[in-house]
Amino acid sequence: MTLSDEVIALRPWSRDDAGFMVDAFTDPAIRRYNGVLDRRGYPAPPLSIAGAEAVIDEFTANWQAFATTATPSGVAFAITDARSGDLIGCCGVDDWSKADVAQFGYWIAASARGRGYATRAAILLTRWLFELGAARVFLTIVAGNEASVAVARRAGFEYEGTMRSHGVWQGERCDVMRFAALPHEWPMRGPGESDRATESP
Ligand SMILES: CC(C)(COP(=O)(O)OP(=O)(O)OC[C@H]1O[C@@H](n2cnc3c(N)ncnc32)[C@H](O)[C@@H]1OP(=O)(O)O)[C@@H](O)C(=O)NCCC(=O)NCCS
């Protein structure tokens, strides 16, 4: 399964990508916003190669489950440069509910930020989720994570409100914002737009 526009390609993770994931997770923002936190909001120790391989194996198992369930809970794509194949980041489906509501997340390696890659990945992933029949796609973003808020807005998501004290970071409660897109009102949907996804099996 590959999704691509003219700039990036999304493809499933492979164990060979573990080193890239380990390096990416040395970034404090990725550890904070995408890593595992304990109940007081302290991040897990840095990922090891074995830890990254275990994460990738879980993605692979979720892809296999998707082949039978047709609902992509827990699947993740590596974001790559469409021309060179170089790894850039990750986007993945955190959950697909019984009511066909999908939630996803993303990160971009620190050295590849600010070039629109996350916005492109969010658009490609959202389009794919709507094609699979999602009735709603949403993102949760810790208040103050302005780079991620900018991605959500540029990818056509609507701000729906802030869940006060929904998160915790290093002992302090923090607010979490919610952004969502609905298929009939999503502005990036429909034929003819310049970044329309091409999909290959
Ligand atoms: C959030 C993240 C994925 C954005 O990746 P990216 O590839 O740089 O995103 P894009 O280039 O598509 O868009 C970034 C937008 O945010 C803006 N931006 C970047 N840093 C910003 C900041 N500190 N404050 C405000 N806007 C910011 C950029 O200017 C750009 O908007 P513009 O094109 O209108 O100028 C990346 O910063 C990241 O991985 N952060 C750490 C992990 C994380 O926060 N994940 C998301 C969890 S919800």
The ligand as an ORCA input file, in Angstrom:
! r2SCAN-3c Opt
* xyz 0 1
  C       4.348     19.291     13.819
  C       5.296     18.796     12.733
  C       4.889     17.392     12.308
  C       5.225     19.754     11.543
  O       6.038     19.227     10.509
  P       6.443     20.110      9.216
  O       6.795     19.185      8.098
  O       7.433     21.116      9.620
  O       5.077     20.764      8.895
  P       4.706     21.620      7.606
  O       5.953     22.156      6.962
  O       3.761     20.822      6.788
  O       3.880     22.812      8.243
  C       4.412     23.480      9.301
  C       3.673     24.788      9.407
  O       3.824     25.178     10.739
  C       4.507     26.416     10.772
  N       5.306     26.368     11.963
  C       6.418     25.640     12.174
  N       6.883     25.868     13.426
  C       6.025     26.752     13.983
  C       5.941     27.375     15.254
  N       6.828     27.095     16.212
  N       4.936     28.233     15.478
  C       4.021     28.511     14.525
  N       4.025     27.926     13.304
  C       5.022     27.055     13.050
  C       5.282     26.467      9.493
  O       5.590     27.805      9.181
  C       4.276     25.847      8.547
  O       3.231     26.711      8.200
  P       3.324     27.658      6.907
  O       3.705     26.790      5.766
  O       1.962     28.265      6.816
  O       4.407     28.629      7.218
  C       6.767     18.777     13.225
  O       7.092     20.050     13.722
  C       7.014     17.723     14.290
  O       7.271     16.565     13.990
  N       6.946     18.146     15.562
  C       7.196     17.236     16.686
  C       6.149     16.154     16.826
  C       4.731     16.689     16.792
  O       4.435     17.765     17.280
  N       3.824     15.890     16.204
  C       2.423     16.233     16.111
  C       1.678     15.792     17.331
  S      -0.016     16.364     17.297
*
